[in-house]
Amino acid sequence: MATLTIDRLKDMLRVSAGEDMTSPLGGDITDKTFADLGYDSLAMLETAALINREFGVDITGEIGELPTPGALVSRVNSSLAA
C-alpha cells in the first residue's frame, strides 16, 4: 500500500507553490508550520487536491486544521490504513 512520505509531500508543496523541483525545503520540516515554511492557504488547497488525486484522500475541508507537514502526513496515512 502506498503511503505519503515527507519527501513526497515536499515535492507536492513545490508543485503547489509553483517552485522549481530543485527548490530546497531543507532539513526536517515535520514539525514546522506551513505558515513558517511560507505556504499560504491557496498553496495548501492545491496540495490537498494533489493528495486527493494521487492517494484518493480528500482533506480539503480540514487542511486548515493540519498545521504541520507531520500532521498532514499522519492524517493522510491514517486514512490510507483504514
Residue pairs with C-beta under 8 A, 6 or more apart in sequence:
1 80
1 81
2 55
2 80
3 76
3 77
3 80
4 51
4 55
4 72
4 73
4 76
4 77
4 80
5 73
6 28
6 29
6 30
6 69
6 70
6 73
9 47
9 69
9 72
9 73
10 25
10 29
10 69
11 21
12 47
12 50
12 51
12 54
13 19
13 25
13 37
13 39
13 43
13 47
13 69
14 20
14 21
14 23
14 25
15 21
15 46
15 50
16 39
16 43
16 44
16 46
16 47
16 50
17 38
17 39
17 43
25 37
29 37
29 69
30 68
30 69
30 70
30 73
31 68
31 69
31 70
32 68
32 69
33 67
33 68
34 44
34 67
34 68
34 69
35 67
37 69
39 47
41 63
41 64
44 63
44 64
45 60
45 63
47 63
47 72
48 58
48 59
48 60
48 63
49 60
51 57
51 59
51 76
52 58
52 59
52 60
55 76
55 80
57 76
57 79
57 80
59 66
59 72
59 75
59 76
59 79
62 75
63 72
66 72
66 75
